[in-house]
Amino acid sequence: MDNYPLVEPCGDWRDEWMGENSDGGTAVTTTELQSAIHHWLEDIPVKCHIIHLADLQEIIAVWLLE
């Protein structure tokens, strides 16, 4: 089993930072924003999705609401 990579299930990428079960719930914390920026800069997939500029802008907009 150790020879097989762990595969992240595909789903709504927004749940990573804006989902009810994320650290800040439906709000975006500063730590979550930093994580999102890191994923965007490094093209790290989140639930089978690559974060694009428009996605990052959406995360920032939610972060600014708090």
C-alpha positions as CSV (number, residue, x, y, z in Angstrom):
1,M,0.0,0.0,0.0
2,D,2.9,2.4,0.6
3,N,3.8,2.3,-3.1
4,Y,0.5,4.0,-4.1
5,P,0.3,7.8,-3.8
6,L,-2.5,9.3,-1.7
7,V,-5.1,10.7,-4.1
8,E,-7.1,13.7,-3.0
9,P,-10.8,13.3,-3.9
10,C,-12.1,15.8,-6.4
11,G,-14.8,18.2,-5.2
12,D,-15.6,21.8,-4.9
13,W,-12.2,23.6,-4.4
14,R,-14.0,26.4,-2.5
15,D,-14.6,24.0,0.4
16,E,-10.9,24.1,1.2
17,W,-11.1,27.7,2.4
18,M,-14.8,28.7,2.4
19,G,-16.5,25.5,3.3
20,E,-18.5,25.1,6.5
21,N,-15.8,22.7,7.8
22,S,-12.8,24.9,6.9
23,D,-10.9,26.7,9.7
24,G,-12.9,29.9,9.4
25,G,-16.1,28.2,8.3
26,T,-17.7,30.2,5.5
27,A,-15.4,33.1,6.3
28,V,-11.8,33.1,5.1
29,T,-9.1,33.5,7.7
30,T,-5.8,35.2,7.0
31,T,-4.0,31.8,7.3
32,E,-6.4,30.3,4.7
33,L,-5.8,33.3,2.4
34,Q,-2.0,32.7,2.7
35,S,-2.6,29.1,1.8
36,A,-4.7,30.0,-1.2
37,I,-2.0,32.4,-2.4
38,H,0.6,29.7,-2.0
39,H,-1.5,27.2,-4.0
40,W,-2.1,29.9,-6.7
41,L,1.6,30.9,-7.0
42,E,2.9,27.3,-7.1
43,D,0.0,25.9,-9.2
44,I,-0.8,23.3,-6.5
45,P,-4.1,21.6,-7.3
46,V,-6.9,21.8,-4.8
47,K,-9.5,19.0,-5.1
48,C,-8.4,18.5,-8.8
49,H,-8.6,22.3,-9.5
50,I,-5.8,24.7,-10.3
51,I,-6.5,28.1,-8.7
52,H,-6.7,30.9,-11.3
53,L,-6.6,34.6,-10.7
54,A,-10.4,35.0,-10.7
55,D,-10.5,32.2,-8.1
56,L,-8.0,34.0,-5.9
57,Q,-9.9,37.3,-6.3
58,E,-13.0,35.5,-5.0
59,I,-11.2,34.2,-2.0
60,I,-9.8,37.7,-1.3
61,A,-13.2,39.2,-1.6
62,V,-14.6,36.8,1.0
63,W,-11.6,37.5,3.2
64,L,-12.2,41.3,3.0
65,L,-15.8,40.8,4.3
66,E,-14.4,39.9,7.8
